[in-house]
């Protein structure tokens, strides 16, 4: 990966731009947040009273594909889930700013934690709504940062689609925060956005290493009590057997509507014990 950086940097400026642009487009395609740190209240009418809330963090660039696809998949399936799009982006098309500004992502994560805490208040029946987090690409940095300000068991499950954070990211706060753990979908075929793009720009958490969305997260090798938390981490490398869903292994495939219905929605309806 670092050889690719040297080769790219060694090219003439015009050639550098022509090689990097497709990677940046891929990194932002289907990724989204929104210009401000407010939270969207727009949602289509629910089929029945929601039984859980799903906070969706699109990736960089405010394109909104993941939240739109997930909302459509939920409505098509008739599930009692309320989708809340988290607005964290610098603005529409601002791929560079969203990917490179980790301080902004962490600050938006803190705001998201406060929003989630509001849903921990008991409802009329005495129970708070279960909370799920679904994040794509750069939105994963915001989702994971939010867990650092939340107590253990605050959310039911965290689903990460092609996360652009580093493979060595410390997941312990997120694993403590999520009652049912973390599910990660990654792909070695994500060579443009999380291969070339990350090789040039680094990961969303400002590391010069492989992105978890390509190689998966690397659990610690020690035998400490914290290492046991990683038993709650489940990772699913892309396989040709899922191509029927429209997910062909690229950066945008994980938010294809058929893929979400087949592999993500079941994770949002499992309550565990």
C-alpha positions as CSV (number, residue, x, y, z in Angstrom):
1,X,0.0,0.0,0.0
2,X,2.8,2.4,0.8
3,X,4.5,1.6,-2.5
4,X,1.4,2.9,-4.2
5,X,1.8,6.2,-2.3
6,X,5.3,6.6,-3.5
7,X,4.4,5.8,-7.1
8,X,1.5,8.3,-7.0
9,X,3.4,11.0,-5.4
10,X,6.2,10.5,-7.9
11,X,3.9,11.3,-10.9
12,X,3.4,14.7,-12.4
13,X,0.8,16.8,-10.7
14,X,-1.8,16.4,-13.5
15,X,-1.4,12.7,-13.5
16,X,-1.6,12.5,-9.7
17,X,-4.9,14.3,-9.9
18,X,-6.3,12.0,-12.6
19,X,-5.3,8.9,-10.5
20,X,-6.5,10.2,-7.2
21,X,-9.9,11.7,-8.3
22,X,-11.6,8.3,-8.9
23,X,-10.5,7.1,-5.4
24,X,-11.9,10.2,-3.8
25,X,-15.2,9.9,-5.7
26,X,-15.4,6.3,-4.6
27,X,-14.6,7.2,-1.0
28,X,-17.5,9.7,-1.0
29,X,-20.0,7.8,-3.2
30,X,-22.9,6.7,-1.1
31,X,-21.3,8.1,2.0
32,X,-23.1,10.9,3.6
33,X,-23.6,13.2,6.5
34,X,-25.1,16.6,6.3
35,X,-23.7,20.1,6.6
36,X,-24.4,20.8,10.3
37,X,-24.3,19.0,13.6
38,X,-28.1,19.1,13.9
39,X,-30.1,15.9,13.6
40,X,-32.7,15.3,10.8
41,X,-36.3,15.0,11.9
42,X,-37.5,14.0,8.4
43,X,-38.7,10.4,8.2
44,X,-41.4,8.7,6.2
45,X,-44.5,7.6,8.1
46,X,-43.9,4.4,10.1
47,X,-46.1,1.4,9.4
48,X,-46.6,0.8,13.1
49,X,-45.2,2.3,16.3
50,X,-41.4,1.8,16.2
51,X,-39.9,-0.8,18.5
52,X,-36.3,0.4,18.0
53,X,-34.4,3.4,16.6
54,X,-31.6,3.1,14.1
55,X,-29.1,6.0,14.0
56,X,-27.5,5.9,10.5
57,X,-24.2,7.6,9.8
58,X,-23.5,8.1,6.1
59,X,-20.0,8.4,5.0
60,X,-18.1,11.4,3.8
61,X,-19.5,14.0,1.3
62,X,-23.1,14.2,2.4
63,X,-24.5,12.0,-0.4
64,X,-27.0,10.2,1.8
65,X,-27.0,6.8,0.0
66,X,-26.7,4.6,3.1
67,X,-29.5,6.2,5.1
68,X,-31.8,6.4,2.1
69,X,-31.2,2.7,1.1
70,X,-31.6,1.5,4.7
71,X,-34.8,3.5,5.2
72,X,-36.2,2.1,1.9
73,X,-35.2,-1.5,2.8
74,X,-36.9,-1.2,6.2
75,X,-40.1,0.2,4.7
76,X,-40.2,-2.6,2.1
77,X,-39.8,-5.2,4.8
78,X,-42.5,-3.6,7.0
79,X,-40.2,-3.6,10.0
80,X,-41.1,-1.4,13.1
81,X,-37.8,0.5,13.0
82,X,-37.4,4.2,13.1
83,X,-34.4,5.6,11.0
84,X,-32.7,8.7,12.3
85,X,-30.1,10.1,9.9
86,X,-27.2,11.6,11.8
87,X,-26.1,14.9,10.3
88,X,-22.3,15.2,10.9
89,X,-20.8,16.2,7.5
90,X,-19.1,19.5,6.7
91,X,-21.4,19.8,3.7
92,X,-22.4,18.3,0.4
93,X,-19.5,17.0,-1.6
94,X,-16.9,18.0,1.0
95,X,-15.1,14.6,0.9
96,X,-11.7,15.9,1.9
97,X,-12.9,17.9,4.9
98,X,-15.0,15.0,6.2
99,X,-12.3,12.4,5.8
100,X,-9.4,14.4,7.1
101,X,-10.9,16.2,10.0
102,X,-10.9,13.6,12.8
103,X,-11.4,16.3,15.4
104,X,-14.7,17.2,13.8
105,X,-15.7,13.6,13.7
106,X,-15.0,13.1,17.4
107,X,-16.9,16.2,18.3
108,X,-19.9,15.0,16.2
109,X,-19.5,11.7,18.0
110,X,-19.9,13.5,21.4
111,X,-23.0,15.2,20.1
112,X,-24.4,11.9,18.9
113,X,-23.8,10.4,22.3
114,X,-25.9,13.1,23.9
115,X,-28.6,12.4,21.4
116,X,-28.5,8.7,22.2
117,X,-28.7,9.4,25.9
118,X,-32.0,11.1,25.4
119,X,-33.4,7.9,24.1
120,X,-32.3,6.1,27.2
121,X,-35.1,7.8,29.1
122,X,-38.0,5.4,29.9
123,X,-41.1,5.6,27.8
124,X,-44.7,5.4,29.1
125,X,-44.3,1.6,29.3
126,X,-41.2,2.0,31.5
127,X,-38.7,0.8,28.9
128,X,-36.5,3.0,26.6
129,X,-36.4,2.2,22.9
130,X,-33.5,0.0,21.9
131,X,-30.9,1.9,19.9
132,X,-28.8,0.6,17.0
133,X,-26.0,2.3,15.1
134,X,-25.3,1.7,11.4
135,X,-22.4,3.5,9.9
136,X,-20.7,3.5,6.4
137,X,-17.1,4.4,5.6
138,X,-16.2,7.7,7.3
139,X,-19.4,7.7,9.4
140,X,-17.8,4.8,11.4
141,X,-15.3,7.3,12.9
142,X,-18.2,9.3,14.3
143,X,-20.2,6.2,15.5
144,X,-17.1,4.8,17.3
145,X,-16.3,8.1,18.9
146,X,-19.8,8.4,20.3
147,X,-19.4,5.2,22.3
148,X,-16.6,6.8,24.3
149,X,-19.1,9.1,26.0
150,X,-21.8,6.4,26.6
151,X,-22.1,3.9,29.5
152,X,-21.9,0.1,28.9
153,X,-24.9,-1.4,27.2
154,X,-26.2,1.9,25.9
155,X,-26.8,0.5,22.4
156,X,-28.0,-2.9,21.2
157,X,-25.6,-3.3,18.3
158,X,-23.2,-1.5,16.0
159,X,-23.0,-2.3,12.3
160,X,-20.1,-1.0,10.4
161,X,-20.1,-1.1,6.6
162,X,-16.7,-0.6,4.9
163,X,-15.3,1.4,7.8
164,X,-12.5,3.8,6.8
165,X,-10.9,3.8,10.3
166,X,-7.7,1.9,10.8
167,X,-7.6,-1.9,11.2
168,X,-5.9,-1.4,14.6
169,X,-8.6,1.0,16.0
170,X,-9.3,0.5,19.7
171,X,-12.8,-1.0,19.7
172,X,-13.0,-1.6,23.5
173,X,-15.2,1.4,24.3
174,X,-17.6,0.4,21.5
175,X,-17.6,-3.2,22.5
176,X,-18.5,-2.2,26.1
177,X,-21.2,0.2,24.8
178,X,-22.9,-2.3,22.5
179,X,-24.9,-5.0,24.3
180,X,-24.8,-7.4,21.4
181,X,-21.4,-6.3,20.0
182,X,-20.2,-5.1,16.6
183,X,-20.7,-6.5,13.2
184,X,-18.3,-5.5,10.5
185,X,-18.6,-6.0,6.7
186,X,-15.3,-5.5,4.9
187,X,-13.9,-6.4,1.4
188,X,-10.4,-6.8,-0.1
189,X,-12.0,-5.7,-3.4
190,X,-12.4,-2.2,-2.0
191,X,-9.2,-1.2,-3.8
192,X,-10.1,2.3,-5.0
193,X,-11.6,4.1,-2.0
194,X,-10.0,2.1,0.9
195,X,-7.0,1.0,-1.1
196,X,-5.7,3.9,-3.2
197,X,-7.6,6.6,-1.3
198,X,-6.4,5.5,2.1
199,X,-2.9,4.9,0.8
200,X,-2.7,8.6,-0.2
201,X,-4.8,10.2,2.5
202,X,-4.6,7.9,5.5
203,X,-7.5,6.5,7.4
204,X,-10.4,8.5,8.9
205,X,-8.7,8.3,12.3
206,X,-5.5,9.8,10.8
207,X,-3.4,6.6,10.7
208,X,-1.0,5.4,7.9
209,X,-2.1,1.8,7.9
210,X,-4.7,-0.5,6.3
211,X,-8.4,0.4,6.6
212,X,-10.6,-1.9,8.6
213,X,-13.1,-1.8,5.7
214,X,-10.5,-3.7,3.5
215,X,-8.8,-6.1,5.9
216,X,-11.1,-6.2,9.0
217,X,-10.2,-5.1,12.5
218,X,-7.2,-6.7,14.2
219,X,-8.0,-7.9,17.7
220,X,-5.2,-7.6,20.3
221,X,-2.9,-10.6,20.8
222,X,-2.8,-10.4,24.5
223,X,-4.8,-12.5,27.0
224,X,-6.0,-9.6,29.1
225,X,-9.6,-9.1,30.3
226,X,-10.0,-6.4,27.7
227,X,-9.1,-8.8,25.0
228,X,-12.1,-10.9,25.9
229,X,-14.3,-8.0,24.8
230,X,-13.3,-8.8,21.2
231,X,-15.4,-12.0,21.4
232,X,-18.3,-9.6,20.7
233,X,-16.7,-8.6,17.4
234,X,-18.0,-10.4,14.4
235,X,-16.5,-9.7,10.9
236,X,-17.7,-10.7,7.5
237,X,-15.3,-10.6,4.6
238,X,-16.9,-10.1,1.2
239,X,-17.5,-13.3,-0.7
240,X,-18.8,-13.9,-4.3
241,X,-21.8,-15.7,-2.9
242,X,-23.3,-12.3,-1.9
243,X,-23.0,-10.9,-5.4
244,X,-26.7,-11.6,-6.1
245,X,-27.5,-8.7,-3.7
246,X,-25.7,-6.2,-5.9
247,X,-22.7,-6.0,-3.5
248,X,-19.8,-6.8,-5.8
249,X,-17.1,-6.1,-3.2
250,X,-16.6,-2.4,-3.9
251,X,-17.0,0.5,-1.5
252,X,-20.6,1.3,-2.5
253,X,-21.9,-2.3,-2.5
254,X,-22.5,-2.6,1.3
255,X,-25.4,-0.1,1.1
256,X,-27.1,-1.8,-1.8
257,X,-30.7,-2.2,-0.8
258,X,-30.8,-6.0,-1.4
259,X,-27.7,-6.5,0.6
260,X,-29.1,-4.5,3.5
261,X,-32.3,-6.5,3.4
262,X,-30.5,-9.8,3.4
263,X,-27.6,-9.2,5.8
264,X,-28.1,-6.1,7.8
265,X,-31.8,-6.0,8.7
266,X,-31.7,-9.3,10.5
267,X,-29.1,-7.8,12.8
268,X,-31.4,-4.9,13.6
269,X,-34.3,-7.2,14.7
270,X,-32.3,-9.6,16.8
271,X,-32.8,-8.7,20.5
272,X,-30.7,-11.4,22.1
273,X,-31.1,-12.3,25.8
